[in-house]
Amino acid sequence: MDGKIVTLELDPHHAKVARSNFERAGVSERVDLRVGPALESLAALSAENAGPFDLIFIDADKPNNPNYLSCAMRLSRPGTVIICDNVIRDGAVLEGDGHDANVVGARAAFSFIGGDKRLDGTAIQTVGAKGYDGFAIAIVS
Ligand SMILES: C[S@@+](CC[C@H](N)C(=O)[O-])C[C@H]1O[C@@H](n2cnc3c(N)ncnc32)[C@H](O)[C@@H]1O
C-alpha cells in the first residue's frame, strides 16, 4: 500500500471510467481502486491497518460527511491534510435551517472539524463554471 493512492467508488460504471483514465495516464500501478460503499471500503482499510495517508479527499454522498471524516481520522497522522468538497452549496450552508440533506451534510462537516481538537480547518470558497461552492480543508495535529 505504501506510496499508493487509494480511491473509493460506489458505481461500477464510474469505477470503469476511472480505471480507464488511470490506464491512459499510465498510473494504474499506483492506484488502488475499490468498488463499493465507501464506508465499507474504509472499514476494510482500517482493518488492513492501511495508511496513514498524507492527503484524504472526501467527495461522495454528502450526508455521510461526518462518518467519512471520522474514518479519515483513523487513517491519518499528524500533518495529514483532509479536504471535504462542496461545503458552501451556493451559500445555502449559511441560510436558515434548511433540511436539504446535502446542506445538513456540509454543516455536519464543519461541526466535526470544529469539534475535534486534533483538527485545524477553514473553508475556501470557489466560483466557476459549476457555480458558487467551496471546500473545507483541515490539518491533523
Ligand atoms: C462528485 S463525484 C466525485 C468526483 C471526483 N472527486 C473527481 O474529482 O473526479 C462523487 C462520486 O461519489 C460516488 N459515491 C456516491 N456515494 C458513494 C458511496 N456511498 N460510496 C462510494 N462512492 C460513492 C459517486 O458514484 C460519484 O462517482
PDBQT file of the ligand as one rigid body, heavy atoms in Angstrom, charges set to zero:
ROOT
HETATM    1  C1  LIG A 201     -18.684  14.249  -7.204  1.00  0.00    +0.000 C 
HETATM    2  S1  LIG A 201     -18.248  12.630  -7.693  1.00  0.00    +0.000 S 
HETATM    3  C2  LIG A 201     -16.538  12.522  -7.353  1.00  0.00    +0.000 C 
HETATM    4  C3  LIG A 201     -15.715  13.203  -8.370  1.00  0.00    +0.000 C 
HETATM    5  C4  LIG A 201     -14.234  13.010  -8.155  1.00  0.00    +0.000 C 
HETATM    6  N1  LIG A 201     -13.834  13.548  -6.862  1.00  0.00    +0.000 N 
HETATM    7  C5  LIG A 201     -13.475  13.711  -9.262  1.00  0.00    +0.000 C 
HETATM    8  O1  LIG A 201     -12.898  14.772  -8.999  1.00  0.00    +0.000 OA
HETATM    9  O2  LIG A 201     -13.477  13.205 -10.377  1.00  0.00    +0.000 OA
HETATM   10  C6  LIG A 201     -18.935  11.681  -6.400  1.00  0.00    +0.000 C 
HETATM   11  C7  LIG A 201     -18.717  10.192  -6.606  1.00  0.00    +0.000 C 
HETATM   12  O3  LIG A 201     -19.024   9.548  -5.377  1.00  0.00    +0.000 OA
HETATM   13  C8  LIG A 201     -19.624   8.326  -5.692  1.00  0.00    +0.000 C 
HETATM   14  N2  LIG A 201     -20.364   7.901  -4.499  1.00  0.00    +0.000 N 
HETATM   15  C9  LIG A 201     -21.579   8.312  -4.087  1.00  0.00    +0.000 A 
HETATM   16  N3  LIG A 201     -21.922   7.674  -2.966  1.00  0.00    +0.000 NA
HETATM   17  C10 LIG A 201     -20.902   6.846  -2.654  1.00  0.00    +0.000 A 
HETATM   18  C11 LIG A 201     -20.673   5.919  -1.616  1.00  0.00    +0.000 A 
HETATM   19  N4  LIG A 201     -21.565   5.717  -0.657  1.00  0.00    +0.000 N 
HETATM   20  N5  LIG A 201     -19.510   5.232  -1.617  1.00  0.00    +0.000 NA
HETATM   21  C12 LIG A 201     -18.579   5.452  -2.587  1.00  0.00    +0.000 A 
HETATM   22  N6  LIG A 201     -18.739   6.302  -3.603  1.00  0.00    +0.000 NA
HETATM   23  C13 LIG A 201     -19.896   7.000  -3.632  1.00  0.00    +0.000 A 
HETATM   24  C14 LIG A 201     -20.492   8.630  -6.908  1.00  0.00    +0.000 C 
HETATM   25  O4  LIG A 201     -20.791   7.447  -7.637  1.00  0.00    +0.000 OA
HETATM   26  C15 LIG A 201     -19.622   9.581  -7.675  1.00  0.00    +0.000 C 
HETATM   27  O5  LIG A 201     -18.830   8.913  -8.638  1.00  0.00    +0.000 OA
ENDROOT
TORSDOF 0
